[in-house]
Amino acid sequence: MVKVKICGITNKEDIEFLEKFSVNYLGFIMYPPSPRFVGDRLGELLGFVKKALKVAVLVNPTFEEVKKVLDLGVDLIQLHGNETPDFGKRIGFERIIKAFRVRDKINFQELEAWKEAKALLLDTYLEGVFGGTGKAFNWELAREAVKKGFKIFLAGGLKPENILEAIEIVKPYGIDLSSGVEEYPGKKDHRKIEELFERLSKLKD
């Protein structure tokens, strides 16, 4: 079954609602320019998560910043910037989801350099925006990455209305949704969450 990651979590109510469903990963943004940035509230929010794996999303962090969030109890670090494989190795590849922002092609050599990571995430490139773009890229590119054996989270413009088509085309390891299930940045739309899982229930194992 495809793994489900819901990103951009900012409040207790959304965590408690999401944990009624088969959510595998919850993502918390630790990038200050983001409208979904949780900052010093991360530790408190992590305490409300009972089942899902906890992911902190960072953009070009220092090693000290990574260590600080790991010490708070996150399970995985999602690196969403221009981090090097050497930096990933220092953290430990098994603790990393490495994000790549896709325009009109994928650099498979870059993906290969990160193949030891827990997973790779493909998101839409939008100038100055790291995640939560609300825009999809060409899913055939992600499909090609899956066919080459990469463990892929598909992100970018996913929503209940297109999720089954996206999964059918790409056959990813996981899906990552943020703005596609929001009322506004940082507040999830519980009706859209219900619709998402209703649609996912139609998938065969």
Secondary structure, DSSP 8 states (H G I E B T S, - for coil): --EEEE-----HHHHHHHTTS---EEEEE--TTSTTB-GGGHHHHHTT-SSSEEEEEESS--HHHHHHHHHTT-SEEEE-SS--HHHHHHH-GGGEEEEEEESS---HHHHHHTTTSSEEEEEE-BTTB-S-------HHHHHHHHHTT--EEE-SS--TTTHHHHHHHH--SEEEESGGGEEETTEE-HHHHHHHHHHHTTS--
